[in-house]
């Protein structure tokens, strides 16, 4: 089937010389450095984007600082919630435009942006908006002795930390960006957000909608360009907190830079090498369906997706055979092709990296199915299933962040737990079984920020999400995010 037609508003957006969004206005600086934005489905240039200059980034921080000390800082919690809910309404009203913008530059299937990324962003935003009126300190009774009849009282205030620098990756640009925007604005902070240079468009549109929703100029700023903008933000004296989502090596550099800048608070949502364990009692068809829905969605470019499958030896042949058959039958096509079940990788550098993994797997004879590039001009590869050579196989250690899943059989639970935990990462893990007692015994033994049972990679705004070990520091969602975007102030009084 062919691609859906682009909305005229999307075409206009592409033609508009997009750049940044600072202090309530779209800005494309005259004479600015510009970078090409590619369409991963056909490798064509979608548009040229203006790279924010140092001076523009400085203006963005000043605008955010002004809004923090002024308009947004003095907005009541109730009205903050109202504005965020209005933004959610506007996202719904412009859903198709946002879905097309996001799919175009990320290569993500239009089904996924229409059915998951855009509507789930709305769900998350409304959830955050509800917290705006529920952020509070506590009162406590001091135990100080009273010598002359004096009494004491104490309470805590939860105060917004200030201007947040958000730095985000390319895989779910709209949704991850909105998580950071919503967390900051709900708590009364303001934000300067730097999206990935591969997917700079959809958040620019969100910033326009935020103004329409009544969020004042300067409260949300988007600065587009390379990692050096991130570095400038992290080192800035007026940035009170850095919220980063991306790869482990960049995250480590970001964490070090933030701490050495001004002991700046930092939360890191990093990569994973997530294990999924299929116990002896699993139903083969249900297991295959679960793997297809979670490991290969968005071509495996999902931080929490399972990349390591530990399957009980009694089921490994049946699951692999059926999975290989289903993967081989997937219809491959571009992001805007509604008939496609599997799309392109997000960019050329990532495509090259995945081809490097394929070369290693083919050389070592590990390929069960896939393992080859597909004809271009887009960045297409086959969905791939590999056999691990042993439990120390490099394909069980390094994150590929692509459609490469590696399988190893196990015989008993102790061996399974050892192998699942043998990783520098700890983002997500799953256990697939009908034996609830077994699942409950395994959960505390698994080193991961989230353990799913009979599911994987499902995120809900009410459930905290984040990594342990090398997968990060901090939690998003639930009420946990409030600790990261507010500071506790203690007050003591004598009367
Ligand atoms: P990346 O680390 O290459 O880039 C992330 C962001 O950091 C981009 O905006 C980039 O421009 C910026 N950046 C690069 N160098 C920088 C520097 N020195 N200082 C400041 N900013 C800098 O990651 P990516 O390739 O865009 O995304 C893929 C990675 O993100 C994967 O490892 C994936 O697992 C991870 N990820 C994690 C989560 C999570 O919630 N844990 C979610 C999505 C993606």
Boltz pocket constraint, residues with backbone or C-beta under 6 A from the ligand:
constraints:
  - pocket:
      binder: B
      contacts: [[A, 167], [A, 168], [A, 169], [A, 170], [A, 171], [A, 172], [A, 176], [A, 194], [A, 195], [A, 196], [A, 197], [A, 225], [A, 226], [A, 227], [A, 228], [A, 229], [A, 230], [A, 231], [A, 245], [A, 246], [A, 247], [A, 248], [A, 250], [A, 251], [A, 253], [A, 254], [A, 269], [A, 270], [A, 271], [A, 272], [A, 302], [A, 303], [A, 304], [A, 399], [A, 401], [A, 427], [A, 467], [A, 471], [A, 472]]
      max_distance: 6.0
